[in-house]
Amino acid sequence: MIPHPITRRRLLVAGAATAGAALVTGGSGLFAPARAQGVAPTPTMRGGSNNYRPGAPIVDRIGGGGFWMTGRVRRAGDGAPLQGVRIQIWAHTTEGHERDPHSHGATLTGADGVFRLEMPQIVPAFGQPHGHLAYDGDGEPFQTVFLRPVMPRASDTTLHADFVLQPA
């Protein structure tokens, strides 16, 4: 017989005590992950700033849509979601090249740090289907970050990219 059988409660208490992995909330029986500590900032990606246009307008959609660019923005260190952060998005699409002004637009993050912007289908440029995203908060308290994520398949209809911003 095991002297101290492993129960769900023992496992959660031990995990929370040793790794900070879980937070037990009140008497409700609900469990939630602990807030991340020491979240590293997202580095700028090579090629991310290609064809960047400062001050691209905030839009509801770029072109005719059909493709979704999504992501989440958090603060470096504590990982807290950032609301009202401006994310610029551009790409080579079925309706234009990434250098074309009409292929650029920006959106703002919600209270949960999430952004979504609909745009035309991304198509391969230089052999790779990819998008460009930038945090370019002119005068805001974070360092600029440019991303150039590559899609696994040209037929994908979404591309997700997260930002962790470092205070300037």
N, C-alpha and C positions, 0 to 999 in steps of 0.2 A: 504494500500500500504506500502511496506517495504521501509524505508527511504534510506537505502544503500543496494541495492540488492547484493547478493553474486554472484560474477562472477568468472570465472576461474582466471582472473588476480588478483582480490582481495584475493582470496584464496591462490594463490601462493605467493603473496607479504606478506600476513599476516603470512603464514607458514614459509617463509624464515626469516622474521623479528623476530618471536617468538621462533622458534625451530631450525633454521638453516637447515631446511630439504631440501631445493632446491636451486639451483643456476641457475639463468637465464643467458644464454650466449648471449652476444651481441644483435644484432637486428635480429638474425636468427630465433628466435622463438623456439629454441631447449632448452630442459631442461635436466639437469644432476644432480644426487645426489651430495650433498656436500661431500667433503673428510671427512672421519670419524676422529674424534679427540678422544684421550683417548682409543684406541683399546687395550684391555687387552691381555697379552701374553697367549699362549696355555700351559696349565700345562701338564707335563708328565703323561701318564696313567699307572696305575698299570698293570704289565704284558707286557708292551710295549717293554721292552728291552730283553725279553726272546729270546734266541738263536741269539742275535745280533752278527754280525761279523764285527769288525772294518775293514774299507778299502775295502768293497765289490766293485767290479769293476763297472764302468759306462758302461751300456749295452744298446743296441737298443731294446732288448726284453729278457725276461726270458723264456727259454724253447720254447715250440711250440706256446704259446700265446693262444688267444681266450677270455681272461678276461682282463679288463682295470682297473688299479689303477690310480686314478686322484686326483688332488687337486690344491690348490693355496697357495702360501707362501707370507705373508705380514709382515711388521715390526710393532712391538708393538708401541703404541703411535699414530703415524699418519696414520697407515694402508697402507702405500705405498707398492706396489708390489716389491718383491725382485727377481732380475734376477741373474742367474748363481749359485743358491743355490743348493747344493747337497742333494738329498733325497734318502735314502736307503729304499728298499722295500723287504720284504720276507714273505712267508706264507706256510702253509700246502696246497699243491695242488695235482691235479691228477698226477703230475709228480715227486713229492717228498715231504719230510717232511720239516718243517721250520728250522730244524737243519742242513739240507744238504747244502753244499756250492753252488750247482747248483740251489738252490731255492732262492738265494739272488742276488740282482742287485741294481744299483743306477742309477739315472737320474738327469738332471739339469733343473732348472726352466727357462722358457723363459722370455722375456722382460715384460710380463704381470704377472709374478709370477706363471704361471700355469705349472704344470708337468703332464705327462702322461707316463705310462709304461705298455706295454702289457706283460702278463704272463699267465701261465696255469690256468685253473679254480680252484678257491679256494674251498676246501672241509672242512667239519667240523673237528675240532680237539678239544678234550675235550667237545664235544657236541655243539660247536658253530663254524659257519663259520666266520672266522676273518682274517684280515691281520695285518701286522706289518709295520710301517713306522718310519723312524728316520731322524731328521736333526742332522747330526753328523759332522758338518764342523770343522774338526780338524784344529785348529789355526785360525778359522774364528771368526768374531766379535759377534757371538750370542750364547746363552746358548743352550745346547743339549736338544732336546725334543724327546721322544719316544711315539708313538701312537699305540693303539690296537683296532681299530674300528671293531665292530661286524656287520655283514651283516644281514639285515632283513630276508632274505631267502637264503638258500644254492644254489638255482637256479639262483640268481642274477649274472649278467655277468659284473658288474662294482661295484667299491667301491670308494667313494670320501672322502678325508680327507684333511682338511685345517690346515695350521700352521700359527700362529702369533708368530714371534720370538722376544725374548727379547734380546737387546744388552748385551753382557757379561760384 
